[in-house]
Amino acid sequence: MAPEENAGTELLLQSFERRFLAARTLRSFPWQSLEAKLRDSSDSELLRDILHKTVKHPVCVKHPPSVKYARCFLSELIKKPSGGSVTLSESTAIISHGTTGLVTWDAALYLAEWAIENPAAFTNRTVLELGSGAGLTGLAICKMCRPQAYIFSDCHSRVLEQLRGNVLLNGLSLEADITAKLDSPRVTVAQLDWDVATVHQLSAFQPDVVIAADVLYCPEAIVSLVGVLQRLAACREHQRAPEVYVAFTIRNPETCQLFTTELGRAGIRWEVEPRHEQKLFPYEEHLEMAMLNLTL
């Protein structure tokens, strides 16, 4: 590149990095200028720099406890800058208001990537997410995979409040909204306590697909999860049982072993989903991720 082109490129990269790391909504980013640079560039150096900076620098957390920021899907950033982003309000503290559900965990990013790579698993189907947390996975599926209906669920009142806000923040409507777009999924935010939910209560959801991410954090949670999966299967006694995908970070092999043991006791078969190829989010490279496909 000529010196003046290098200077312009550096300013563009600095603008991108500053806005991304400052956790500001990316609508203010000069997309037209970026597209022009990419179109006129004689090589892929500019694109490599942008992707490198995006992946290597996770979102900055030097903000008040509630922040709004965009996590960009890199593939969509290249193809269609006006879409392909999820805006979240979440806590910067791992534990806040007595729950870990107010922050996005790595397996939620991993599951969102898998969903984007496998949209047919969700297209025109009803999806129930157990332990939705901040909602990133579900919002990604709603925007990219065209489900017929999506049910976010959690048991903590503060998490549910944040979930409703994040749904609206991303231009989706909750089911009771009569102004909801016809081409958008029916979105529900439901309070669901795995320990007390009955078969009758769960039967109202009628999911085709059930997903969960990073919910295997203690033995009690594992036993509760397996129990609610058994009751979900019982809800569809005369119908095909829902497909179930559970993604998790392998932090403690004993926890994973307990999960598969409890699944076996419940008569739930499982198999490991192959690792997907897309790497769209800046989670830590050294973390070991896994996802199980369960047969209820």
Secondary structure, 3 states (H helix, E strand, C coil): CCHHHHHHHHHHHHHHHHHHHCCCCHHHCCHHHHHHHHHHCCCCHHHHHHHHHHHHCCCCCCCCCCEEEEEECHHHHHHCCCCCEEEEEECCCCCECCECCCCCCHHHHHHHHHHHHCHHHCCCCEEEEECCCCCHHHHHHHHHCCCCEEEEEECCHHHHHHHHHHHHHCCCCECCCCCCCCCCCEEEEEECCCCCCCHHHHCCCCCCEEEEECCCCCHHHHHHHHHHHHHHHHHCCCCCCCEEEEEEECCCHHHHHHHHHHHHHCCCEEEECCCCCCCCCCCCCCCCEEEEEEEC
